[in-house]
Amino acid sequence: MIKSINEKPEKRIEIDLTGPNGNAFALMGIARNIAKQLDRAGANDIEIDVIIKDMMSGDYEHLLEVMEKNFGDYIIMYR
């Protein structure tokens, strides 16, 4: 059976915050990778750097908030 590409389920990246991908540096790397993949949507290196700087401007909870705000459509984070 051939289906339309529009029927393809959207897969989100699942991040276990209690595991090795939950540390701040890993999360910033994931954010950078997602942003580069979305480059076709207009994200450029300067905008990515602004997001990463914002992630680094506060504590861990702030980093998670920025991650959710910018990439919440593409990720699911578990505590």
C-alpha positions in Angstrom: 0.0 0.0 0.0 1.3 3.4 -0.9 0.3 6.3 1.3 0.7 10.0 1.0 3.7 11.6 2.7 1.2 13.7 4.7 0.1 10.5 6.5 3.6 9.8 7.8 3.5 10.1 11.6 5.6 12.8 13.0 8.4 11.4 15.2 9.8 13.4 18.0 13.3 13.0 19.6 12.9 11.5 23.1 15.3 12.8 25.7 15.8 11.2 29.1 16.9 14.0 31.3 18.1 11.6 33.9 20.5 10.0 31.4 23.7 11.1 29.7 21.6 13.1 27.1 20.1 15.2 29.9 23.2 17.1 30.8 23.4 20.7 29.7 26.2 20.2 27.1 24.3 17.3 25.5 21.1 19.3 25.3 22.9 22.2 23.7 24.3 19.8 21.1 20.9 18.4 20.4 19.5 21.9 20.1 22.2 22.8 17.6 21.6 19.7 15.6 17.8 20.2 15.4 18.3 23.8 14.4 20.7 22.9 11.6 18.2 20.2 10.4 15.6 23.0 10.4 17.9 25.3 8.4 15.6 24.8 5.5 13.0 26.7 7.6 15.3 29.7 7.7 17.4 29.1 10.9 21.0 30.3 10.4 24.1 30.1 12.4 23.6 33.5 14.1 20.1 32.6 15.2 21.3 29.2 16.5 24.1 31.0 18.5 21.5 33.3 20.0 19.4 30.3 21.2 22.5 28.6 22.6 23.5 31.8 24.4 20.0 32.1 25.8 20.3 28.5 27.0 23.5 29.3 28.8 22.3 32.5 30.4 20.5 30.9 33.3 20.3 27.7 35.3 19.4 24.2 34.2 15.6 25.0 34.4 16.1 28.0 32.2 17.9 25.9 29.7 15.0 23.4 29.6 12.5 26.2 29.2 14.5 27.6 26.2 14.8 24.1 24.8 11.0 23.6 25.1 10.2 27.0 23.7 12.4 26.6 20.6 12.2 22.9 19.9 9.1 21.7 21.8 7.5 20.6 18.5 10.4 18.3 17.8 11.3 16.8 21.2 9.8 15.1 24.2 11.8 15.5 27.5 11.4 13.0 30.3 12.5 13.6 33.9 
